[in-house]
Amino acid sequence: MKGKHHIIVQNSRVKFEFDLKRNITIVRGDSATGKTTLVFLIDTYDRLGADSGIEISCDKRCLTINNSNWESVLNSVSDCIIFIDEENTIVKSDDFARKIQDTDNYYVIITRENLPNLPYSVEEVYGIHTSGRYADLRRTYNSFYQLYIAEEKKTDEATELVIVEDSNSGCDFFKAVVADSIDCISSGGKTKVKRTVTDNDGKKILVIADGAAFGSEMGELYLYMQKHPEVSLYLPESFEWLILKSGLIDGNRIADILEHTEDFLESSEYFSWERFYTKLLISETEGAYLQYSKQKLNDVYLNPNEKEAILKVAEVIKKYVG
């Protein structure tokens, strides 16, 4: 599946309206915010159709899965939008992560768990905003809102440490950028970012991570940052996205792909947008002076013109490291 999909789910009492554009969307929130109601309406409509008194407007079939039927359903459906309620523990399993990796469905997962085995974007973690009340005669309207909003937290004190999630080309680049003035280290992966930050407690830290797959780590890190304003966070989609966004490669065509990635990316081929951007950059630079390797940075990206083009996209880096 690819593209953005607008969904309206409603009956006489409640209405949900939202858009999906990536293969994994996470919905969080406390009790009584409508999460379970949304799944119930979708499940009831899928079983009973119009006789349920429920209306669903979407260009794709919407359905639910649970702990007991998930494998059989995934074996029999494709090109669907699948909703999973928080009571279903399957989403925490490696078996589930492996199973959905090659499917062409989109998944909306209602959970309070972090799910580090799934590469979902920071931008696709939502709460549900409700207007109206269930207790009166008005229809309750529900929409999604992004749970994590980027905040500018620059302090007057200089950054002392840059922590990069990446341990390959991205880390090579940022180490070279800040080499003369600031320490730069790799956390060795997204699940180790929080620990690396706490191991350096008290320092003025800038964390750079791939936003396209960092959603599972945001919960604990976000809470930590509320109490530690000396820690700041920069989340481009990925390092490869920064290079593509810089205009170094076929500006107009690539710009269109970056602006509407959901229209170019088939979810059954790429489990995360980060993988798509990596493959795109490698294919676009193959055999050229900008040839890209994820394992080791091509030194050409550290030439003044190329480096400046990338940093122009990531201007926030200059605010923190000068």
C-alpha positions, 0 to 999 in steps of 0.5 A: 500500500502507498499514499495518504488515506482519509478515514471517517468512522461514525455512528449517531453518537461519535465520529472519528476523522483522521489521515494515515500516510505511513504503514505504522501509526501508534495511538496512545492515551488514557482511558475514556479518550475513545481509543477502544470505541474506535476499534469497536466501531471498525470491528462491528462494521466489518462484521455487520456492514450498514446494518450496524448503524455505523458508517466508514468512509475510506478508500481501503477496507478497515478491519481489526485483528486480535491475539487469537486470529492475527496470523490467519487474518494476515495470511488472508488479507492485503491492501487493508488498514488494520486496527489493533486494540491495546489489550492485544499483546501480539504487537510486542512480539518479534513474530508479529514484527516479522509477519507484518514486515512484508505485508502491504497493509497499514497498521493502526496500533493502540498501545501504551507500550513502546514497541522497540521492535517496530520502526515507527516514526516520531511523527506518527504517534498520536493521542485522540482529541475529543470535543463534545461529551458522551453523556449529552445528545451531541455527537462526539467528534474525535481527531488525532493529534501528534503526541510529540512536538519538536521544541526549540530548547536552546540554552545560552550555554554551549553544547558539550556533547553530541550523541548520534544514534547512527554509528555509520556514515551519519556519525562520521559526518557529525563527528567531522562537523563538530570535531574542533570544539565538541565531543561527538559519540554514537549511542550504537542504536536507537534503543541505547540513546536514552542510556547514553544520555543518562550516562552523561547526566548533567552535560549540555547534550544534543541528540541526533536520531532518525525520526523516521524510526525513533517513535518507540524511544520517544516516550521515556526520552521525552519525559527525561527531557522535561526534567532536563532542559540541558538535553535537546533533540534533533530528529530529521527523517534520517541522515540520508534524508538530509543529503537528499533534501540538500539539493545536491542530487537532482533537486526538483525530482527528489524534492517531489519525492521527499514532499510526498514520500507516501506516494512513492513508497510501497509499504511491503517493500520498505518497513520504514521510510528510513530504509526507503531514503537509504535505497533512494540515495544509494541508487541515485549516487551509484557510480557518481562522485557523490556515491553513498555508502551507509557503512562509511562516509564518502569524504566528498560529503565533507568538502566545503560546498557539500557539507554546507549544503547538508548543514543548510538543511540541518541549520538547527545543528549550527544553533547548538554547535556554532 
